[in-house]
């Protein structure tokens, strides 16, 4: 964070100082909410969670070097006491962002947010110092913490924004007002909470509504291939840039193909030139993510050639998202178990099919959460798609939703042992281990609550003498 005195922070957040001998002492380290992340000069934000209360760690974090604690009650060590820690954290982020000279880029969408954010960050940091959301910390707490990690040297601040209802993104853009807003897609993730795709579009479009006018440098980057996203152009006064495979897109792809290993290769065009890209990531769905990142980077002054080089070098930064690892026996494990929705599930299955040409393929799949009334139909459709893509074996893991996956596969023609329903992760591990052959490709994917990353981890355990090589 940029250096601020405790007195200034207290004034910004409307708090009272307690047990602070010298309010002119500055916070020079990061603002953190995890006591294990405290560094000398840090400010520790104490949140009272369901199982752990950060206030209980106040003395320990100060001993570890924290300058003070941002707290909702006195804690016996230097503290700034506020009515609500989350609100105060947001106010501090808004103050710091206003003082930065960085260009703030915000992005949202139903699927691909984190992968696109990671791509964009890797492209932009080739041009200038860039700070970006770690993992999927895209909510009311994670977003301000990311913004507060920026320094005077930061030129680009890339923030992922998530939403579980109308008004969420409006709130986040109020904390960190973006200059560039990127909307990837409107899908069915969290449709059970929103009530429909139109409501999801309403929520995601709050991002472009928050942008400054074109005359003030505002830019909305929209997916030309998604009608609900493209329609958001009418909701903003910012300059509109379209990306996609549509001929009307400002940044578009042509000659899209997958390499033998399932990595996308394509030529992309920008208003100022074209260049070729072969990505290190897996799956054709990353073409759209790459075009989105390219559109933003081009708008921020990078040439097509510079963007192509960065995209071709970019890897996976966030865990359990198409994380591809090859065992010594040639078995390939694709750990995409961080989360799942119908769009990302279909993309992962198509990537598995591309990677597994000439090899046996496994899809170890679990529940897609928060689909509401669409849950049965969407799980059934994923099971059917696995059969249409000739996945060698579908292993549906869990309860009711997993049975729907298996039922979809059965109704599509998987009547033998090509699909099976097992009760839990351990049963899936036992089954796959017993039947794996050298050279097989295994995809593991489900919503985060299912915890299927444990399946991928177990399948990568090759014994005390074994080693795995990450690709």
C-alpha positions in Angstrom: 0.0 0.0 0.0 1.1 3.6 -0.5 2.4 4.9 2.9 -0.3 6.4 5.1 -0.2 7.5 8.7 -2.5 5.9 11.3 -4.0 9.3 11.9 -4.8 9.7 8.1 -6.3 6.2 8.0 -8.5 6.8 11.0 -9.8 10.0 9.4 -10.5 8.2 6.1 -12.4 5.3 7.7 -14.1 7.4 10.3 -12.5 5.4 13.2 -11.1 6.2 16.6 -7.5 5.4 17.6 -6.9 3.2 20.6 -3.6 2.5 22.3 -1.6 4.3 19.6 1.2 6.3 21.2 2.2 8.0 17.9 -0.6 8.5 15.3 2.0 9.7 12.8 3.4 6.2 12.5 2.9 5.0 8.9 1.6 1.8 7.5 4.2 0.8 4.9 3.4 -2.9 4.4 0.3 -4.7 3.0 -3.2 -4.6 4.5 -4.1 -8.2 5.3 -6.9 -10.2 6.9 -4.9 -13.4 7.5 -2.6 -13.2 10.5 -0.1 -15.5 8.7 0.4 -12.9 6.0 1.5 -10.1 8.4 4.7 -8.3 7.5 6.6 -5.5 9.3 4.6 -2.3 8.6 1.3 -4.1 7.9 -2.2 -3.1 8.9 -4.3 -6.1 10.0 -8.0 -6.1 9.3 -9.8 -8.1 12.0 -12.9 -9.8 10.8 -15.2 -11.8 13.0 -15.9 -15.0 11.0 -18.2 -17.9 11.7 -15.4 -20.0 13.2 -12.5 -17.6 13.8 -12.5 -14.1 15.1 -9.5 -12.0 13.8 -9.6 -9.8 17.0 -8.3 -12.8 18.9 -5.0 -12.5 16.9 -4.5 -8.8 17.6 -1.6 -9.2 20.0 0.1 -11.8 17.8 0.0 -9.7 14.6 1.4 -6.7 16.4 4.2 -8.8 17.8 4.8 -10.1 14.2 5.3 -6.5 13.0 1.8 -5.1 12.2 1.6 -1.4 12.9 -2.0 -1.6 14.1 -5.2 -3.5 13.8 -8.4 -2.3 12.0 -11.0 -3.6 14.5 -14.6 -3.2 15.6 -13.6 -3.1 19.3 -10.5 -2.2 21.4 -8.1 -5.1 21.4 -5.4 -4.0 23.9 -2.8 -3.2 21.2 -2.6 -0.3 18.7 -5.9 -0.2 16.8 -8.2 1.9 14.7 -11.7 1.1 15.9 -14.6 1.4 13.5 -18.3 0.5 13.4 -17.8 -2.0 10.6 -14.4 -3.4 9.4 -15.7 -4.2 5.9 -17.1 -0.8 5.3 -13.9 0.8 6.6 -11.7 -1.4 4.4 -13.7 -0.3 1.4 -13.4 3.4 2.3 -9.6 3.0 2.7 -9.4 1.3 -0.8 -11.4 4.1 -2.4 -9.1 6.7 -0.8 -5.9 4.9 -2.0 -7.2 4.3 -5.5 -8.0 8.0 -5.9 -4.4 8.8 -5.0 -2.9 6.3 -7.4 -1.8 7.2 -10.9 -2.8 3.7 -12.1 -5.3 2.8 -14.8 -7.9 0.6 -13.2 -9.3 -2.2 -15.3 -12.3 -4.2 -14.0 -13.8 -7.4 -15.5 -16.7 -9.6 -14.9 -18.6 -12.4 -16.5 -20.4 -15.7 -15.8 -17.4 -17.9 -16.8 -13.7 -17.4 -17.4 -13.2 -14.3 -15.2 -10.2 -15.6 -13.3 -8.5 -17.2 -16.4 -9.0 -14.0 -18.4 -7.8 -11.8 -15.5 -4.6 -13.9 -15.2 -4.0 -13.6 -19.0 -4.6 -9.9 -19.0 -2.3 -9.4 -16.0 0.5 -11.3 -17.7 0.1 -9.3 -20.9 0.0 -5.9 -19.2 2.9 -6.5 -16.9 5.1 -6.9 -20.0 4.4 -3.2 -20.5 4.3 -1.7 -17.0 4.1 -2.7 -13.3 0.7 -4.4 -12.8 -1.2 -5.5 -9.7 -4.1 -7.9 -10.1 -6.6 -9.9 -8.1 -5.0 -13.1 -6.7 -7.1 -16.2 -7.4 -10.8 -15.4 -7.2 -10.8 -12.9 -4.4 -13.4 -10.8 -6.2 -15.9 -9.9 -3.5 -16.4 -7.0 -1.0 -13.4 -8.0 1.0 -11.0 -9.5 -1.6 -11.4 -6.5 -4.0 -10.3 -3.8 -1.6 -7.5 -5.9 -0.3 -6.2 -6.2 -3.8 -6.5 -2.5 -4.5 -4.7 -1.7 -1.3 -1.7 -3.8 -2.4 -1.0 -1.3 -5.2 1.9 1.1 -4.8 3.2 4.4 -6.3 4.9 2.3 -9.0 1.7 0.5 -10.1 0.6 1.5 -13.6 -2.2 -1.0 -14.2 -4.6 -2.3 -11.5 -6.7 -5.3 -12.8 -9.6 -6.2 -10.6 -12.0 -9.2 -11.0 -15.5 -8.4 -9.9 -18.0 -11.1 -8.9 -21.7 -10.8 -8.2 -24.4 -12.9 -6.6 -27.2 -10.4 -7.0 -28.3 -7.0 -8.4 -26.3 -4.2 -7.0 -23.1 -6.1 -6.0 -21.0 -4.9 -8.9 -22.4 -1.4 -8.5 -21.1 -1.5 -4.9 -17.6 -2.8 -6.0 -17.2 -0.1 -8.7 -18.1 2.5 -6.1 -15.0 1.3 -4.1 -12.7 1.1 -7.0 -14.0 3.1 -10.0 -12.7 1.6 -13.2 -11.6 3.4 -16.3 -11.8 0.2 -18.5 -14.6 -2.3 -18.0 -14.6 -5.8 -19.6 -17.6 -8.0 -19.7 -16.9 -11.6 -20.9 -20.3 -13.3 -21.1 -23.7 -13.9 -19.5 -24.2 -17.6 -18.7 -26.0 -19.7 -16.1 -23.6 -19.5 -13.2 -25.5 -18.6 -10.0 -28.8 -18.6 -12.1 -30.6 -20.1 -9.1 -29.7 -17.0 -7.1 -30.4 -14.4 -9.9 -33.5 -16.0 -11.3 -32.6 -15.9 -15.0 -30.1 -14.8 -17.6 -31.7 -11.4 -18.1 -31.2 -10.7 -14.4 -27.6 -11.8 -14.6 -27.1 -9.5 -17.6 -28.6 -6.7 -15.5 -26.1 -7.3 -12.7 -23.1 -7.7 -15.0 -24.0 -4.6 -16.9 -23.6 -2.5 -13.8 -19.9 -2.5 -14.6 -20.3 -0.6 -17.9 -22.7 1.8 -16.3 -20.0 2.8 -13.8 -17.5 3.8 -16.5 -16.6 7.4 -17.3 -17.7 8.8 -20.6 -15.6 8.3 -23.7 -14.4 11.9 -23.6 -13.0 11.2 -20.1 -11.2 8.0 -21.2 -13.9 5.4 -20.3 -13.8 2.2 -22.4 -16.2 -0.7 -22.3 -14.8 -3.9 -23.8 -17.7 -6.2 -24.7 -18.1 -9.7 -26.2 -19.5 -9.4 -29.7 -20.5 -13.1 -29.7 -22.8 -12.8 -26.7 -26.0 -10.9 -27.5 -26.7 -10.1 -23.9 -23.2 -8.6 -23.5 -23.2 -6.8 -26.8 -26.5 -5.1 -25.8 -24.8 -3.5 -22.8 -23.3 -0.9 -25.3 -26.6 1.0 -24.8 -26.0 1.2 -21.1 -22.7 3.2 -21.2 -21.4 6.5 -22.3 -17.9 5.0 -22.6 -16.1 4.1 -25.8 -17.2 0.6 -26.9 -14.7 -2.0 -28.1 -16.0 -5.4 -29.3 -14.0 -8.6 -29.2 -14.9 -12.1 -30.5 -15.0 -14.2 -33.6 -17.7 -12.0 -35.2 -16.6 -10.2 -38.3 -17.9 -7.0 -36.6 -15.5 -7.3 -33.7 -12.7 -4.8 -33.4 -10.4 -7.5 -32.0 -11.2 -10.9 -33.6 -9.8 -14.3 -34.3 -9.5 -16.4 -37.4 -8.0 -19.7 -38.4 -8.7 -21.1 -34.9 -7.4 -24.6 -34.4 -6.2 -26.8 -31.6 -2.7 -28.4 -31.6 -2.3 -32.1 -31.1 -2.0 -31.5 -27.3 -5.2 -29.4 -27.2 -3.7 -25.9 -27.1 -5.4 -23.2 -29.1 -3.6 -21.5 -32.0 -5.1 -18.6 -34.0 -4.4 -15.3 -35.7 -6.0 -12.3 -34.1 -6.7 -8.9 -35.7 -6.7 -5.5 -34.0 -7.4 -2.1 -35.5 -3.7 -1.5 -35.9 -2.4 -4.9 -37.0 -2.6 -8.7 -36.7 -0.4 -11.4 -35.2 -0.3 -15.2 -34.5 -0.7 -16.9 -31.2 -0.2 -20.4 -29.9 -1.1 -20.6 -26.3 0.3 -22.7 -23.5 -3.2 -23.1 -22.0 -5.5 -25.9 -22.9 -8.9 -25.7 -24.6 -10.5 -23.7 -27.3 -12.5 -21.6 -24.8 -9.3 -19.8 -24.0 -9.5 -18.1 -27.5 -12.3 -15.9 -26.3 -10.4 -15.2 -23.0 -7.3 -14.3 -25.0 -9.2 -12.0 -27.4 -10.7 -10.2 -24.4 -7.3 -9.6 -22.9 -5.9 -8.5 -26.2 -8.7 -6.0 -26.7 -8.0 -4.4 -23.3 -4.2 -4.4 -23.9 -4.5 -2.9 -27.3 -6.7 -0.1 -26.0 -4.0 0.5 -23.4 -1.3 1.0 -26.0 0.2 -2.4 -26.7 0.8 -3.5 -30.3 -0.5 -6.7 -31.8 3.0 -8.2 -31.8 3.6 -7.4 -28.2 0.3 -8.8 -27.2 0.9 -12.0 -29.2 4.2 -12.6 -27.6 2.7 -12.2 -24.1 -0.3 -14.4 -24.8 1.9 -17.2 -26.2 4.1 -17.1 -23.0 1.2 -16.8 -20.5 0.5 -19.7 -18.2 -1.9 -20.6 -15.4 -1.5 -18.4 -12.3 -4.5 -19.6 -10.3 -4.7 -23.2 -8.9 -7.1 -25.9 -10.0 -8.0 -24.3 -13.3 -7.2 -26.6 -16.2 -4.0 -27.4 -14.3 -2.4 -30.1 -16.5 0.2 -32.5 -15.0 1.7 -35.6 -16.5 2.7 -38.6 -14.4 5.8 -40.6 -15.2 3.7 -43.3 -16.7 2.2 -40.9 -19.2 -1.1 -40.5 -17.4 -2.3 -36.8 -17.7 -4.3 -35.3 -14.9 -6.3 -32.2 -15.7 -7.3 -30.5 -12.4 -10.1 -28.1 -13.1 -11.8 -28.6 -9.8 -11.9 -25.0 -8.5 -15.4 -24.4 -9.7 -18.0 -25.4 -12.4 -21.0 -24.1 -14.2 -22.6 -25.4 -17.4 -20.5 -23.2 -19.7 -17.1 -24.1 -18.1 -18.1 -27.7 -17.8 -18.8 -27.9 -21.6 -15.5 -26.1 -22.3 -13.5 -28.5 -20.1 -15.1 -31.6 -21.7 -14.2 -30.3 -25.2 -10.7 -29.6 -24.1 -10.5 -33.1 -22.7 -11.6 -34.5 -26.1 -9.0 -32.5 -27.9 -6.2 -33.5 -25.6 -7.2 -37.1 -25.6 -7.1 -37.8 -29.3 -5.9 -41.4 -29.7 -5.9 -41.9 -25.9 -8.5 -43.1 -23.4 -10.2 -40.2 -21.6 -11.9 -40.0 -18.2 -14.3 -37.3 -17.0 -14.6 -37.3 -13.2 -17.4 -34.8 -12.6 -19.5 -33.6 -9.7 -22.2 -31.2 -8.9 -22.6 -27.8 -10.5 -24.0 -25.6 -7.7 -26.6 -22.7 -7.6 -28.5 -23.7 -10.8 -31.9 -23.6 -9.2 -34.7 -25.0 -11.4 -32.2 -25.5 -14.2 -30.1 -28.0 -12.3 -31.6 -31.3 -13.6 -31.6 -30.2 -17.2 -28.0 -28.8 -17.1 -26.5 -31.9 -15.4 -28.4 -34.1 -17.8 -27.0 -32.1 -20.7 -23.4 -32.4 -19.5 -23.8 -36.1 -19.2 -25.1 -36.3 -22.8 -22.2 -34.1 -24.0 -19.6 -36.5 -22.5 -21.1 -39.3 -24.6 -21.2 -37.2 -27.8 -17.6 -36.3 -27.3 -16.7 -40.0 -27.0 -15.3 -39.6 -23.5 -14.1 -43.1 -22.7 -15.5 -43.1 -19.1 -17.7 -40.7 -17.2 -17.4 -41.0 -13.4 -20.2 -39.0 -11.7 -19.3 -38.2 -8.1 -21.8 -37.4 -5.3 -25.5 -37.4 -4.7 -28.6 -36.3 -6.7 -26.8 -34.0 -9.2 -24.3 -36.7 -10.0 -27.0 -39.2 -10.7 -28.5 -36.7 -13.2 -25.0 -36.6 -14.9 -25.0 -40.3 -15.2 -28.6 -40.5 -16.3 -27.9 -38.0 -19.1 -25.0 -40.2 -20.3 -27.3 -43.3 -20.1 -30.1 -41.7 -22.1 -27.6 -40.6 -24.7 -26.5 -44.2 -25.3 -23.9 -44.9 -22.6 -25.4 -48.3 -21.6 -22.4 -50.3 -20.8 -19.6 -49.4 -18.4 -18.8 -46.1 -20.1 -20.5 -44.2 -17.2 -20.8 -44.9 -13.6 -22.1 -43.1 -10.5 -20.1 -43.3 -7.3 -20.9 -41.9 -3.8 -17.9 -39.8 -3.0 -14.3 -38.6 -3.9 -12.6 -41.7 -2.3 -14.8 -44.0 -4.3 -13.9 -42.1 -7.5 -10.2 -42.4 -6.6 -10.4 -46.1 -6.0 -12.3 -46.7 -9.2 -10.0 -44.7 -11.4 -6.8 -46.0 -9.9 -8.0 -49.6 -10.5 -8.6 -49.0 -14.2 -6.1 -46.4 -15.3 -3.7 -47.2 -18.0 -0.5 -45.5 -19.1 -1.3 -42.6 -21.5 -4.9 -42.0 -20.2 -6.1 -38.4 -19.8 -8.3 -37.6 -16.7 -10.3 -34.5 -16.2 -11.5 -33.6 -12.7 -14.2 -30.9 -12.4 -17.0 -29.8 -10.1 -18.2 -26.9 -8.1 -15.8 -25.8 -5.3 -18.1 -27.1 -2.6 -17.7 -30.7 -3.8 -13.9 -30.7 -3.2 -12.9 -32.9 -6.1 -9.4 -31.4 -6.1 -8.7 -34.2 -3.6 -9.3 -36.7 -6.5 -6.7 -35.0 -8.7 -4.2 -34.9 -5.8 -4.7 -38.5 -5.0 -4.2 -39.6 -8.6 -1.0 -37.7 -8.8 0.5 -39.5 -5.8 2.9 -41.9 -7.4 4.6 -43.3 -4.4 7.7 -42.4 -2.6 9.9 -42.9 -5.6 7.6 -41.3 -8.1 7.8 -37.9 -9.5 5.4 -35.8 -11.6 6.3 -33.2 -14.1 4.0 -30.2 -14.4 3.3 -29.1 -18.0 
